[in-house]
Amino acid sequence: MKVKVNKNAAKALKKVLEGEEAQGKLFRIYVTNIHGDHAHYDLMLDTPTEKDEVVKSDKDIDFIVEKGEEFLENIWIQLFHFPKEEWMITNPTKGVHHHH
């Protein structure tokens, strides 16, 4: 399992993790919908269970992912500020796009 995060997303996610509501929690990456060969993703604050794996991203942020879920293998989380603020969670190996 690998998770990549762009610089803008890392800054925004770390800020949320510093907040009081995030104490003792990590971001969970999860599949909201699967359509054949692609999926849609989202993030939420959560705590890991025995069915999960904690994965450190390339920007030193830990994420919770469900063990063995093929759609969570190579996640890329991006935040863009131009032309408008927009989150994108993708799995390039699955040709998947989700705008958060």
C-alpha positions in Angstrom: 0.0 0.0 0.0 1.3 3.4 -1.0 -0.1 6.9 -0.4 1.3 10.0 -2.1 0.3 13.5 -1.1 1.0 16.8 -2.9 2.5 19.7 -1.0 -0.8 21.7 -0.8 -2.7 18.7 0.4 -0.1 17.8 3.0 -0.2 21.3 4.4 -4.0 21.3 4.7 -4.2 17.8 6.1 -1.5 18.5 8.8 -3.5 21.6 9.8 -6.6 19.5 10.4 -4.6 16.9 12.3 -3.4 19.6 14.7 -7.0 20.5 15.6 -8.7 19.3 18.8 -11.3 17.2 16.9 -8.4 15.1 15.4 -6.8 14.1 18.7 -5.8 10.5 18.6 -7.2 10.1 15.1 -5.8 9.6 11.6 -7.2 10.2 8.1 -8.9 7.1 6.7 -8.9 6.8 2.9 -12.0 4.7 1.9 -13.9 3.7 -1.2 -17.3 5.3 -1.4 -18.4 3.6 -4.7 -17.0 1.0 -7.1 -18.1 1.0 -10.8 -16.5 -2.1 -12.4 -12.8 -1.2 -12.9 -12.8 2.2 -11.0 -13.8 3.6 -7.7 -14.5 6.9 -5.9 -12.7 7.9 -2.7 -13.1 10.1 0.3 -11.3 10.9 3.6 -12.5 11.0 7.2 -10.9 11.2 10.6 -11.0 7.7 12.3 -9.1 5.2 14.4 -7.7 2.0 12.9 -9.2 -1.4 13.6 -7.8 -4.9 13.2 -9.0 -4.9 9.5 -6.8 -1.9 8.7 -3.3 -1.0 7.9 -1.6 2.3 8.8 0.4 3.6 5.8 2.9 6.5 6.0 2.7 8.8 3.0 5.6 10.4 1.2 4.9 13.6 3.3 5.1 11.8 6.7 1.3 11.7 7.2 -0.1 8.4 8.4 -3.3 7.1 6.7 -5.6 4.3 7.6 -6.5 1.9 4.7 -8.4 -1.3 4.7 -6.1 -4.3 4.4 -6.3 -6.1 1.0 -8.5 -3.5 -0.7 -7.1 -3.5 -4.2 -8.5 0.0 -5.0 -6.5 1.5 -2.1 -3.1 0.2 -3.4 -1.6 3.4 -4.9 -3.6 6.5 -3.7 -2.6 10.0 -4.7 -4.2 12.8 -2.7 -3.9 16.3 -4.2 -5.2 19.8 -3.4 -5.2 22.4 -6.1 -5.7 26.1 -5.5 -6.0 27.1 -9.2 -8.3 27.8 -11.0 -10.4 27.0 -7.9 -9.7 25.1 -4.7 -10.3 21.5 -5.4 -9.3 18.1 -3.8 -8.6 15.1 -6.0 -8.1 11.6 -4.7 -7.0 9.2 -7.4 -5.5 5.8 -8.0 -3.4 6.1 -11.2 -3.1 2.4 -11.5 -6.9 2.0 -11.7 -7.6 5.1 -13.9 -9.7 6.5 -11.1 -10.7 10.1 -10.3 -12.7 11.6 -7.5 -13.1 15.2 -6.8 -13.6 15.8 -3.0 
